[in-house]
Amino acid sequence: MSVAFVLAWALCLAAGTALWLALDPRQGPGWRAAALGHGCVFGMLAAAGATALAARADTAHALWRAGPLLLLMAIACVLIWRARVRPGFVYDAANAKKWTAALLGIAVVSLAWRGWTALREILLRPTYPWDAWDAWAVKSKTWALLGHHAPFVPIDEWLRHPARELYTSIAWGYPSTLAWMQVWFASAAGGWIEPLVNLPWFALWIGLLLAHYGQWRALGMRRAQALAGTYALGSLPLLDVHVALAGYADLWVAAVLGFAVLAWLRWMQRRERTQLAIAVACAALLPLLKLEGAVWLSLFAATVIYGLLPVHWRRRAFVLLLCLFGLVVAVSGLKLPVPGLGWVDIGRDYLSVPIIGRLNIAWHGPAFAGVLNSLFVQPNWHLLWWIAPVIVLWRWRTLRANAATRHLGSFLLAALGFLFFLFVFTDAASFAETYTAINRLLMHIVPSLLTFLMLLLRDASAAPADTVPRPAVRSAAV
Amino acid sequence: MIRRVVCVIVIGIIWVCALGWAAGMRWNTPLWPAQKIVLPAREFHVVMGAGAEDGDALQVGAVGGDGNALQSTRITPVVAQDLPILRYRFQDFPRTLELSLVFRRADTPDDVQVITIPWPGEGWRTVDLRNVPEWRGEIVELGFIEYATAQLVPPSVAFRPFRFVRAELHSPSWRGGVAGLSTAWFAYVPWALLSVSALAPDRATAGTSSPLPVLLPALALSVLAAALILGWSRRRLLRRAGIAVAILWLLLDLRWLRDFGNRHALTESLYAGKSWQERQRLLPEQDLLAAADRIRDWLATLPPAPRILLDADSKYAFLRLIYLLLPQNIGLLSLSGNAELPAGSVIVLYSSSTWSYDAPRRRLSGSGRSYPVDALFEDGVVRLYRLRERAR
C-alpha cells in the first residue's frame, strides 16, 4: 500500500472522527468507540462528498483535490470539539462475572477472527458479487479510468446525443455517493485496484460495530451487555458476507439507518440536540446511498414526527392515516410524493414508482413461504428472528413503559410491514421466492432491530430513567 | 437425583427424535443398513479426462478437453428407493473443483441425470437421495463428474490431481441418517453469486440443509422439559433459557465461522501470493475476459464510433462484458428498443443467436429490427458490425 493510500485513510478517519467529536463532545461511557465508529463511516462519506465537489474534472488526483477539504474539515471540527469538550454523564455497573467475561472474550476473539478473514477475502478477490460490478462499481470504474466525471443517462437520451460525452448503464439512476467514495480510494491507490476500492466495506463493518457499542453504552447499557450486542450484530452471517464479498450498498444503508436510530434514541433519552441533528442527517443520507433509502427516510421521518405530536394529535394523525388509506382504496390513482423516489402512484391494485416501474398488488403465497424461510430457516441471521418476538412478549411491560423504545418499535413495525407488503403483495414477490432481495432489504433494519432488542433487555437498574417528557411538553420544546 | 436422571433421559429422547426427524428416520428404521452396494473406484472407468488404477482406488490425473473429468460404472440394476444413501470418499480433492453425481435410469437410458453433491474433502461424505426427485426407478449406471466450481474458479487453474477411493449405496439406517445429517449441516459450500442475498440456497447442492429449524425447537423443548421435571421457577426458567439460546447462538456461529473459513480457503488457494495484475486475469469467466480483450483490440483499430451497442444471449455475459470493457462507452442493444441508432455506431455481438447477418443484403436482423451494417470482424462467438446510416 502506498503512502497516498494510507494518507487517504488517515484523512477519512481524522475528518470523520473529528466531526463526531465536534457534534458529541461529551466523554461518557463508550465515547471513544462511538467516535471511532461513526468517524470511520462519516469520514468515508465525507470523502465521497469532497470528491464529488472538488475532483469531478480530475478524478485521477481526487486525493489532492478533495484531500484539503477533508483536512480543513478535520481541523475545524477539532477546534470546535476542544471548545465544547466536557465530562459527560457517568454511570457504570459492576464488572461482569468471570464466566460472562470469558464468554465475551471468546466473542471478541471470534469477531476478530471473522474480521481478519473478511479483510483477507477483500484484499485478495476481484470484485465478485453481481450487482457490485453490474450496478454499483460501473460509475466509479468509469470515472476513475476516464480521469473525469461523465454523466450517466437513460439509453434513449444517450442515443439522442451521440456527440456528447454521456454514459449509460442499467443502473444509471442509482445514487452516486458510493461511486465517489470508490473514486477517492482509487485515486489514492493509483488506479482501479478492486481490492483497495472495496476496502471501505471492511472499515464500514468495524465502524458499524464500534458505533453501536459506543451508542449502546451511551444509552445506559452495561459494558457486558453492549459487548454481547456487538458480538450478536457482528456475528450475523449475511452481514459478514456483505463485508467479505464487498460492493453492495445494503450494508451502508443498514449502518447509516442504525446510526440514525441510535442518535434519535439518544435525543429522546437525553435531549441532546446535536444527536437529533445527527439522526436527521443520517436519515437524509439514506436516499443518497440506495433508492430504497427513500422509503426508510419516509418511515423514519413519519415515526419521528408522530412521536413529537401531543397525544391527542397522534390520535388525529392515526385517524388521518386511516382516512388516507381509505382514500387510496376508494380512489385509484392517488399520487403521493416520496423523497428520493418522486411521485408514487398508488392504485387499488397497483403501485407505480418512478425508476422501479409498476408493481401489481396481489397475494403471492410462495413468496410468503420465501419470507418465512428467509427469517426462520436459512442460516442468514442465526436466531435473531426467532428470539425477537419472544423478547418483545417477555419484555412487553418494559416496552409499554418506555416511550423511546415504543417509538423505535413502531418504526420497526412499519418497516417490517412495508417489507411484508412489498414481498408478499406486489410483483416484487419474485425476489422473495428466489431469495434475491428479501434478505438484503431485511438487513437494512437489522442493526436497528438489535438496538430495539438491546433496549428491551437493558437492565433497568443500570439504565437512566426514561427522560422522554410528556408529549405536550416535547412539542412545546421543539 | 431421580428427577435429574429422568430429565437427562427425556432430553435425550427429545434430541434423538429431533435428529431422527431431521434425518428422515422412523422409529423402526434399523441402526445399520440392511443392504449395501460397495463400488470400489477401480471398477469405474474414466469417461472424460485421464486416470489410472491405484490399488482399489482411481488416481485422476487430468481433465478432458472441456475441463471436466468423469468416472462411471455400469451396475447391476438397483431400485433407487431401496438404496437412497450415497457414501463417497475422495482424497486430495482440490477445493477448486465441484463434484456431481451422475447416473442413468433404466426407464430413460439415454438421459444422464446430474446432481451436484457436497464437496468431498477428506473422509467420507454421506448424502440422502430420498429428496432428490431424479433418484427413482432402477439405476443402471453411476458415476462422478468433477469440474471447476461454477461462477467462482477459472477453469484453467481449477484442476489438480486427486484420488477417488470408493462409493457405496446403502439402504436407510440410523447410521446413514446421522452421517447424512452431518454432511448436510457441515459440508463445505463455496461462494456463489447468490451468497450476498441468501446463504442456504446459494448453491443448489443436494443433501445440504440448515440446522436452525431442528436445533431451536429441540432446545426449546429440552428447556421446557427440564423446567417441568426439575420444577424450575419462572425466573430460573428464563435465565436458563437465555443461557441456552446464547450457547446455541455461539454453536451456530462456530458452524458459520467454519463455513466462512472454508469459503475463504478457496480464495486463498486461488489468489494468495499473486499480484493484482495476475489476480484480475484470474476471473471465473475466462471466455468473457478473452472476448473483452479481443473487442478492445478491435475497437482500438477503428475510428471512434459515436455509440457502441452490445448484445448477447446471456444477461450475465453482456453485463459482465460491459464492466470488463470499461471505460469504453457501451450501451445495451436490447434496451435501445425502437430508438434511432446514430450512423457509424458499432454493434458488438457475443454469443448471440438473436441477431443474424444477411451478407448479400448487408443487414443485421433480430428482435423485430433490421439495421444496414458493414461486417467488421468475426472471431468465433464475437462479431462486430458498423451501422452504415442512422436507423431505428
Interface residues (C-beta under 8 A of the other chain):
Chain A: L103 I106 A107 S110 W113 R114 T117 R120 E121 L124 R125 P126 Y128 P129 W130 D131 W133 D134 A137 V138 K141 T142 L145 L146 I155 D156 W158 L159 R160 P162 A163 E165 Y167 T168 S169 I170 I193 E194 P195 A228 A232 S235 P237 L238 D240 V241 H242 A244 L245 Y248 N373 S374 F376 V377 Q378 P379 N380 H382 L383 W386 I387 W394 Y435 T436 A437 I438 N439 R440
Chain B: W191 L193 L194 S195 V196 S197 A198 L199 A200 P201 S210 P211 L212 P213 L216 L238 V245 A246 L248 W249 L250 L252 D253 L254 R255 W256 L257 F260 G261 R263 H264 T267 E268 L270 Y271 A272 W276 R279 Q280 L282 L283 P306 R307 Y316 L319 R320 I322 Y323 L326 P327 N329 G331 L332 L335 S336 G337 A339 E340 L341 P342 S345
